[in-house]
């Protein structure tokens, strides 16, 4: 009998883009003299200075208003376009920000910080290819701009160019090995490539710099779970949960790790914690049911699977698992109905046919059992190698009608 649904959530925490430049790259006053300017240009310059003051004080709306006033007076005021774009980006209007920044950079193409801000705007707007081009321009102008190298790595990763992303992160780390973000992002890139040991090393470097970062513990735990080091994964998910108690994914994955270690009681506690935060998640209810069943609490397990099915009636793993727990509770007919529902929703899953075949055989319905056993073997021929070791199945496997059905299907 096989349960399904004890999988770890692979929703790893995403790479971190740096949104701020070092102080030496921050927008500064233009330093332009009012001499030799037209009255409109002079007035525009005053509005530019006001916009900088408003931006620095955190009043984005007033900063935008001031820079727009500057552009009303002088549409060629590059500093106003660049400042406006930065404020629009900080306000969340990334497409408008990109448009304004491009206007400013057409007038001042050598502004590395402007290219960085444009890259960030394009990245946040979801225009990955444009962001790659722009970040590359930023680092061409200022090869020491580690934030642009870091962000270039992120958009390259998103675009599937993992090896180039790794190179970008390493350039960022050459400049600032004391920042946790490029280490974390490098770990994510290695994870994408399946280089899990290298991912662990990168995450640990990040944690040596920023041990209070929840996302670092979370991703390290996920990778260790994939490596089979469930004891480490448990410790790391617990630490992530301490730092971010409202993260339901963390408690869900902690429950899965506990299950993998056979610590079903702890798994139950973790899944219940996840459900307090996200009670409408059918997968968590299903896994809670599995943990309860593993802990020998069949009646409570049935309730977990029923809750999963209330939330998602077509969730076939819960129907299968419900059948197993109903059998354990002595409710054979109800179990057969549950297996039938699992097969209805996923007819090509050999586990469901196998479980129904066993249940039918126990009920003395050998003819029907043969049909489902034959279907299980057709879907997964490898089962022939493992099933004969199960004493209960030997009579069914040696039934001549089974051989006849499998022979006729193969012919």
Secondary structure, 3 states (H helix, E strand, C coil): CCCCCCCCCCCCCCCCCCCCCCHHHCCCCCCCCCCCCCHHHHHHHHHHHHHHHHHHCCCHHHHHHHHHHHHHHCCCCHHHHHHHHHHHHHCCCHHHHHHHHHHHHHHCCCCHHHHHHHHHHHHHCCCHHHHHHHHHHHHHHCCCCHHHHHHHHHHHHHCCCHHHHHHHHHHHHHHCCCCHHHHHHHHHHHHHCCCHHHHHHHHHHHHHHCCCCHHHHHHHHHHHHHCCCHHHHHHHHHHHHHHCCCCHHHHHHHHHHHHHCCCHHHHHHHHHHHHHHCCCCHHHHHHHHHHHHHCCCHHHHHHHHHHHHHHCCCCHHHHHHHHHHHHHCCCHHHHHHHHHHHHHHCCCCHHHHHHHHHHHHHCCCHHHHHHHHHHHHHHCCCHHHHHCCCHHHHHHHCCHHHHHHHHHHHC
